[in-house]
Amino acid sequence: MPDATDHVAIATYLKYGLNNAYSGNKLYARSCWQKYRYQRMVYEDLDILLDMLSCCERVAYVQQPFYNYYKHAGSTTLDYTNPRLFDIMTAYQDAIEHAKVTYQDAVTYCVAKRILINLATPGFADYLAEFIELIRQLRPTFEASPSIMSDPAIKKICDYAGQLTLPRRFICEREDWAQSWHQYSRNFKTIIPVAKALPADLRQRSNHFKLDYWLLKTLFEQGGLLILGTVKLHRPFGRLRAGGDVLAFEGEIGVQPRSPLISELLQQLIVGSESLTELLTMVKAQPERWSAGTHKIRLVDIKDWLQ
């Protein structure tokens, strides 16, 4: 701000303040902390500071700096491979949910603006699917905000809500195959296929083919990420989940429910002699052969995510 002042316009500060959600650049009346407590999370100040500001009667600005903030390479919030950074989604939800009605629009605008900044930050690319899902959840609130709807640059956040993300399901033969994936995700469910009825052509085939069929059938019905072996990740995989159907070079395949690709693979598994692993190798080699109609397949080399 250009000048010190005893009366900061709180709505303006919430909407446009560059450091409004940081704790260390503020002095507080002791009474503020009778209501608020930090949560055990990363972004604990973002989680409550916008809410606290929206309940203040008076905010003043001192132009003189009294605080040095040092960003070091090992900082939690600068290590974008740290799955604790998923806490930022909770912090944004809490900020909007708890804001005083008087400043609901200003807090919502601030959150939308900050999310767009996160999306433009290269390190947050591995959380892309989670941000899209958060925006999808908050879209009604964003669209109800006059400040967002009157700002073309911020209004664009609603465009993300229409982007596809793979369902939060891991489908695999063994629970431990999904262990590393769970470490770098949140709120995912692991599904182990159960034996069900088989097509006549598969009843005399080996158990390996039968398991391949049940894996594909479960993936077709529910969608998600099919895992065919143990993979050790070292970072979140939100970029992998953001977009249409995907085949990862390590053998994983992610799709929406009722995927045309999986329907084709199921038919080929029933009438052909190739196993599921062999079929996926064929898809990787000739993806254009397996694209039905407007269906697209993304081929992704996931070595950047592996330990």
N, C-alpha and C positions, 0 to 999 in steps of 0.2 A: 504494500500500500504506500502511496506517496507521502502520507503524513500520519503522525500519531493521532489517535482520537479516543475519546472516552466512550463513544457510542458507535460501534460497528453495526451496520445493517446485517442482522443475522442471516436472513434469507440470501442476501448477496454473497456473504461469506461461505454459506453452505454450498451455493451453486458454483462459485468461481474461485474460492480460496484454494491456493496451490497446495497448502500443507494443513488443511483443516482437519484431517483425520489422524494426524500425528500427535502423540502425547507429549513429547519432549519439548515442544516449542510453546508451551502454555503454563500459566500459573492458574491455580484453581481456588475458588472458595472451598473451604473444608466441607461445607454442606453438600457440594456436588457428589462427594464420595460416600455420603450416607445412603444414597440410592444405588450407585453404580459400583460394580466390581469387575475386574478383569476375569475373563474366562481362561481356562487352561488350553490355549490354542495359539497358533500363529495368527498375525493380524488382529491381536487382541484389542489394539487401540481403534482400528477401523470398526471393529464389532460394536463399540459403545460410544465413540467420540461424536459421531454425527447425531446420534440420539441425544447425548448429553447437551450438545450445542442447541439442538432444537427445543430443549426444555429450559434454556437459560433465559433470565430476564435481561441480562446486560452482558455484553462482550466489549472489551476495550482492546486497543492495539498499541503496543509499545514498539517504536521503530528500532530501538537499540537491541543488538543481539546479546544474549546472555548464555547461550548454549552452543556447544560444538557437537556436531553429529558426525561420527566417523563410520564410513562404509568400508568394511574390510572384505577380502575375497571369500572368507569362510562364513559370512553371514547367512543365516537360515533363509532369509527372504531373497537372497541373491543366488542361492543354490536351487536352480529350477528343477533339478532332478529329485528334490526332496518331496516325497508324497505328502508331507505335512502342509504343503502349500495349498492343498485342497481346501484348507480352512478358509481361504478367501471367499469361497462360494457361500459358506455359512455366514461370514461377516457381512457380506452384501445383503443377504436375506434378512439378517437381524436388523441391520441399519434401517431398511425400509419398513420392516414390520413394527419396529418400536418407535419410530419417529413421531413426534407430536403432530397432531392433525394440521396445526397452523403452518408447519413447515414440511409437510409430507411431499409437496411438489418439489421443493428445493432439494430435499434429501434424495428423492427419486432421480432428479436430474443429475445430481452429483454422482450417484451410483452408476447411472448409464454412461456418463462421461468417463468415469474411472475404468469401467469394463472395456470401453473402446480403446483406452490407453493400454490396458493389459493385452488386448488382442493385437495391438500394433507392436508389442514388445516381443522380440524373437524368442526369449526364454520361455514365454508362456504358450508357445505353439503346441507343446505337448499336452496342454490342458484344453485344446480347442473344443473337443466334443463336450466337455463339462461346462464350458462357457456357453456353448450353443444351447445346451439343455437348461442352464440357468436363465438365459434370455427367454427361452420358450416359456418357462414357468412365470417369469416376471412380465411377459409381454402385455397382459391386460393392465398392469400397473403403469407400465411405460406409456401405453396408448391413452391412459386416463390423465397423463401429466401434460398440462398446457405448455409448460416450459419446453418439454421434449418435442412435442408435436409442432411447436413454432420454430424450432431450430433444425434446419435441414441436415446439418452435419451430425447432430446427436440422434435425430429421428431414424437415421440409417441403421441404428442398432436393431430395430425390429426386423430388418431383412434377414438377420442371422437366424431368427426363429424358424424360418422355413427350410433350413438346411438339414439334411439327413444326418442322423447319428446311429451307429449300430446299437441294438438293444443291449442292456446291461446283463448279459448272460454268458457264462462260460459253459460250453458243452464239451465234455471229454470223457474218456474211458475211466480215468482215475482222478480222484480228488487232488492228489499231490501235484498233478500236472498243471493245475491252475494256481498253485501256491504263489509263484512269482508274479503272476498277473494280478492276483488279489492285492499284493503288496503295493502295487502302483496304480490302484484304482480305488473306487469307493462304491459301496452299495451294489456290488455285483452278486449274482447268484450262480452257484455251480450246479449244473444239471448232469447227472450220470444217466444215460439212456437205459431204459428197462426193456426187457424182452417182450415183444408183442407179436402179433400175427405177421407172417411173412408171405410175400408173393410166391406163387407155386414154383417159379423158376429158381428161387433161392433156397427152398426147403432142403434140397439135397446138397447144397454147397457147404463149404467148410465154415466153421464158426467165425473165422476171420471175416468172411464176406457178410455173414449175418450181422456181426457187430458194425461193420462199415455201413450197412443199410440202416441200422437203428440210429447210428450217429447222424447220418444224413437226414433221416426222416425227422428226428428231433429238431435238427437245425432248420429244416424246411418249415416245420409247424410253428416254431417259437422264435427263430432268428437269434442272432447273437454271434459269438466268436467260437468257432470249433478249434480245439487244441488237440494236436495229434501226438504230443510228446512233451518231455520236460524242456522248458526254455527258461533261462535265467535273465531277467530284465534288470536294467539299472536306472530306469527313468519311466515316468508316466507315458502312456501311449494314446493320448487323446487325438493326436493327428491321425492315427491309424483308424480310429472309430468315426472320424468326421468325414462324411461323404457316403457314396454308394457302396456296393459290394466290393470286397477287397480280398485278394489272395496274397498272403505274405510268403516270402521265399523260404521260410523255415517250415512251411506246411500248414500254417494256420489259415483259416478262411472265415471271413465275417460277412454276414448277409442280413437283410431284412426278412421278416417272416414271408412265406410263400414266394420265395425268390425263384424266378425262372431258371436261373443258373442251377440251383440245387435240384429243381424238377428235372432238368436235363441230365444231371449227374446220376440221379436216382434211376432213371430209365436206362442209362448206359450201364450202371452197376448190375441191374437185373438181367439184361440181355447179353452183356459183354463178358469178357474174361479178365478185365483189368480191376485191380483193387482200388480202393479210394485213394491211396497214396499215388498210385500210377495215374489215376484220372486227374488228380490235381497237378501232377507233373505235365500232363498233356495240356491242361488249361494254361499253365504258365508258358508252355512252348508256343501255343497257338490260341491266344485269348480271343481273337476275332471269330474263331469257329464256334465259340460258346456264347456269343452275345445274341440274345433273342430279342428282336424288336429294338426298343429303346434301351434295353438293359445294357449297362456298362460294367466292366470289371476293372478295378484298379490293381495293378501289380505293384507291391511295395516290398522293397528289400529292408528287412527290419534289423539289419546288423547294427545300425546306429543305436538301437534300443537294448542290445544284448551286452552282457558283462564280458 
